[in-house]
C-alpha cells in the first residue's frame, strides 16, 4: 500500500472522529530511509490537528483520541506518528 493511500486513510479516520478545523499530515518517511521502521514498511508521519474535541483535555488524552482513530494501522502501516494536537482556543 502506498504512503499516499495511508495518508488518505489516516485523514479520513481523523476527520470523521475529531471534526478538525485545521489538519496537516506530512509523510516524513523519506527522512527515515534505512531506519528499522522504514524497512518493515511502516511510514513516519507528522500530524498537526486542531479540534474542539481537545478543549479541556490534557495532552495524553488528546493523543489517545488520535491513536484510537488509527489504532489498527499503528502495528503495520504507521511506524511513527508525531502529533501536535491543539484546541481552537490555543491558536
C-alpha positions as a printed Julia matrix, in Angstrom:
91×3 Matrix{Float64}:
   0.0    0.0    0.0
   1.39   3.41  -0.91
   2.06   6.17   1.59
  -0.44   8.41  -0.19
  -3.27   5.96   0.4
  -2.13   5.53   4.0
  -2.22   9.29   4.47
  -5.69   9.43   2.93
  -6.94   6.67   5.24
  -5.45   8.42   8.28
  -7.02  11.73   7.26
 -10.43  10.15   6.63
 -10.45   8.49  10.03
  -9.28  11.56  11.93
 -11.71  13.87  10.17
 -14.6   11.51  10.96
 -13.62  11.1   14.61
 -12.43  14.59  15.52
 -14.0   17.03  13.0
 -10.85  19.17  12.9
 -10.91  22.83  11.97
  -7.28  22.57  10.83
  -5.45  19.48   9.63
  -1.98  18.86   8.26
  -0.47  15.42   7.78
   3.05  15.16   6.39
   4.66  11.91   5.31
   8.25  12.08   6.57
   9.15   8.5    5.64
  11.89   9.57   3.23
  13.75  11.19   6.15
  13.89   7.8    7.85
  15.17   5.64   4.98
  17.25   2.79   6.35
  15.55   3.0    9.75
  14.13  -0.27  11.1
  10.55   1.05  10.86
  11.06   2.02   7.24
  12.48  -1.41   6.46
   9.37  -3.08   7.88
   7.12  -0.98   5.65
   5.76   1.38   8.3
   5.55   5.06   7.46
   6.59   8.08   9.55
   4.03  10.88   9.74
   3.86  14.3   11.38
   0.36  15.49  12.29
  -0.91  18.94  13.27
  -4.59  18.86  14.16
  -6.92  21.43  15.71
 -10.24  20.2   17.09
 -12.83  21.43  19.55
 -12.82  17.84  20.9
  -9.46  18.71  22.53
 -10.87  21.59  24.64
 -10.17  20.95  28.31
  -8.23  17.74  27.66
  -4.68  17.04  28.75
  -2.12  16.22  26.09
  -2.18  12.49  26.82
  -5.96  12.35  26.29
  -5.69  14.3   23.03
  -3.11  11.83  21.76
  -5.31   8.93  22.9
  -8.18  10.26  20.74
  -5.84  10.41  17.74
  -4.35   6.96  18.35
  -7.78   5.42  18.94
  -8.77   6.55  15.45
  -5.85   4.76  13.75
  -5.03   2.03  16.28
  -5.22  -0.84  13.8
  -2.8    0.93  11.44
  -0.16   1.53  14.14
   1.23  -2.0   14.13
   1.78  -2.35  10.39
   1.22   0.79   8.31
   2.34   3.55  10.68
   5.72   3.21  12.35
   5.77   6.68  13.91
   3.23   9.45  14.35
   4.41  12.79  15.76
   1.34  14.65  16.99
   0.62  18.31  17.67
  -2.97  18.41  18.94
  -4.49  21.79  19.73
  -7.86  23.15  20.78
  -9.16  26.17  18.83
  -8.73  28.35  21.94
  -4.98  27.67  21.84
  -4.4   29.25  18.45
